[in-house]
Amino acid sequence: MTTPPQNTITMFSAEWCRDCRRTKAQLDELGVEYTYIDLETDPAAADVAKDISGRTNIPVVVYPDGSHHVEPSNADVEAKLRELSII
C-alpha cells in the first residue's frame, strides 16, 4: 500500500486502539463506506499514515477531498461527513 484510494474515505487503524474502534463503529453505524487499513496486518501502512498526518497517532481518517483527521472526535467526523455531503 503506497497511497490511500482516491474518492473514498480511508481509515488507518488497529484493533487494539480504543479511538480506532470508536471511529470505526461510528462510520459503520452511519452506513458510510470506507477502506479500512489494519496496521497490524499491514505494518508498512503505518509509514503511509505517518506521511499523511505527520504523526504516529491513530486512527488517521483520510477524506475524499484529501483532508484528514488524526484521533478525531465523533463530532469532528460527523461535521466533516456533513461538509462533504456524505451523510
LUMGU-206870 format. One record per residue: residue number from 1; x, y, z of N, C-alpha, C in turn. Coordinates in steps of 0.2 Angstrom, whole numbers, plus 5000, padded with zeros to 4 digits. Layout:
<nodes>
   pos    n_X    n_Y    n_Z   ca_X   ca_Y   ca_Z    c_X    c_Y    c_Z
   NUM      X      Y      Z      X      Y      Z      X      Y      Z
...
</nodes>
This chain:
<nodes>
   pos    n_X    n_Y    n_Z   ca_X   ca_Y   ca_Z    c_X    c_Y    c_Z
     1   5004   4994   5000   5000   5000   5000   5004   5006   5000
     2   5004   5010   4995   5008   5016   4995   5004   5023   4996
     3   4998   5023   4993   4994   5029   4994   4986   5027   4995
     4   4983   5031   4999   4976   5029   5000   4972   5029   4994
     5   4966   5025   4993   4962   5026   4987   4959   5033   4986
     6   4958   5035   4980   4955   5041   4978   4948   5041   4979
     7   4944   5046   4980   4937   5047   4981   4934   5042   4985
     8   4937   5041   4991   4934   5036   4996   4937   5039   5003
     9   4934   5036   5008   4936   5038   5015   4941   5032   5016
    10   4947   5033   5019   4952   5028   5021   4953   5029   5028
    11   4953   5024   5032   4955   5024   5039   4960   5019   5041
    12   4966   5022   5043   4972   5018   5045   4970   5017   5053
    13   4971   5011   5055   4968   5009   5061   4971   5003   5064
    14   4970   5001   5070   4972   4995   5073   4967   4993   5078
    15   4966   4986   5079   4960   4984   5083   4961   4985   5090
    16   4968   4986   5093   4969   4987   5100   4968   4994   5102
    17   4967   4999   5097   4966   5006   5098   4959   5008   5099
    18   4958   5010   5106   4951   5012   5108   4948   5017   5103
    19   4952   5023   5102   4949   5028   5097   4948   5025   5090
    20   4952   5020   5088   4950   5017   5081   4944   5014   5081
    21   4943   5010   5087   4936   5006   5087   4930   5010   5087
    22   4931   5016   5091   4926   5021   5091   4924   5024   5085
    23   4929   5026   5081   4928   5029   5074   4925   5024   5069
    24   4928   5018   5070   4925   5013   5065   4918   5011   5067
    25   4916   5011   5073   4909   5010   5075   4905   5015   5072
    26   4907   5022   5073   4903   5027   5071   4902   5027   5063
    27   4907   5026   5059   4906   5025   5052   4902   5019   5050
    28   4902   5014   5054   4898   5008   5052   4891   5010   5054
    29   4890   5013   5060   4883   5015   5062   4880   5020   5057
    30   4884   5024   5054   4881   5029   5049   4880   5026   5042
    31   4883   5020   5041   4882   5017   5035   4887   5020   5030
    32   4892   5023   5032   4897   5026   5027   4902   5021   5025
    33   4903   5020   5018   4908   5016   5015   4915   5019   5016
    34   4920   5015   5018   4926   5017   5019   4931   5011   5018
    35   4937   5012   5017   4943   5007   5016   4946   5007   5023
    36   4946   5001   5026   4949   5000   5032   4956   4997   5031
    37   4961   5000   5034   4968   4998   5033   4971   4996   5040
    38   4971   4990   5041   4973   4987   5048   4981   4987   5048
    39   4983   4992   5053   4991   4992   5053   4994   4986   5056
    40   4990   4982   5059   4993   4976   5062   4995   4971   5057
    41   4990   4970   5052   4991   4966   5046   4995   4969   5040
    42   4996   4975   5040   5000   4979   5035   5004   4984   5039
    43   5009   4982   5042   5013   4987   5046   5016   4992   5042
    44   5018   4991   5035   5021   4996   5031   5016   5002   5030
    45   5009   5001   5031   5005   5006   5030   5005   5011   5036
    46   5008   5009   5041   5010   5014   5047   5014   5020   5044
    47   5019   5019   5040   5023   5024   5037   5019   5028   5032
    48   5014   5026   5029   5009   5030   5024   5005   5034   5029
    49   5002   5031   5034   4998   5035   5039   5002   5041   5042
    50   5009   5040   5044   5013   5045   5046   5015   5050   5041
    51   5016   5048   5035   5017   5053   5030   5011   5058   5029
    52   5005   5055   5029   4999   5059   5028   4998   5064   5034
    53   4999   5061   5040   4997   5065   5046   5003   5069   5049
    54   5009   5066   5048   5015   5069   5051   5016   5067   5059
    55   5011   5062   5061   5011   5060   5067   5011   5052   5067
    56   5012   5049   5073   5011   5042   5074   5005   5040   5077
    57   5000   5045   5079   4994   5043   5082   4989   5040   5077
    58   4985   5036   5079   4979   5033   5075   4973   5034   5079
    59   4967   5033   5076   4966   5032   5068   4968   5039   5064
    60   4970   5037   5058   4971   5043   5053   4965   5042   5048
    61   4961   5046   5048   4955   5046   5043   4956   5051   5037
    62   4957   5048   5031   4958   5052   5025   4951   5053   5022
    63   4949   5059   5020   4943   5060   5016   4944   5061   5009
    64   4938   5060   5005   4939   5061   4998   4942   5067   4995
    65   4941   5073   4999   4944   5079   4997   4951   5080   4999
    66   4954   5074   5001   4962   5075   5003   4963   5077   5010
    67   4958   5079   5013   4960   5082   5020   4960   5075   5025
    68   4962   5076   5031   4962   5071   5036   4961   5073   5043
    69   4959   5068   5047   4959   5069   5054   4964   5064   5057
    70   4967   5066   5063   4970   5061   5067   4967   5061   5074
    71   4965   5055   5076   4962   5054   5083   4956   5059   5083
    72   4951   5059   5078   4946   5063   5078   4940   5061   5083
    73   4937   5066   5086   4931   5065   5090   4925   5063   5085
    74   4920   5060   5088   4914   5058   5084   4911   5065   5081
    75   4911   5070   5084   4909   5077   5082   4913   5079   5076
    76   4919   5078   5076   4924   5080   5070   4922   5076   5064
    77   4921   5070   5065   4920   5065   5059   4913   5067   5056
    78   4908   5068   5061   4901   5069   5058   4901   5076   5055
    79   4905   5081   5057   4905   5088   5054   4908   5087   5047
    80   4913   5083   5046   4917   5083   5040   4912   5079   5035
    81   4909   5073   5037   4905   5070   5033   4899   5074   5030
    82   4896   5078   5035   4891   5083   5033   4894   5088   5028
    83   4900   5091   5029   4903   5095   5025   4903   5093   5018
    84   4905   5086   5017   4906   5083   5011   4900   5080   5008
    85   4894   5081   5011   4888   5078   5009   4888   5071   5009
    86   4891   5067   5013   4892   5060   5013   4886   5057   5018
    87   4884   5061   5023   4878   5060   5027   4874   5066   5027
</nodes>
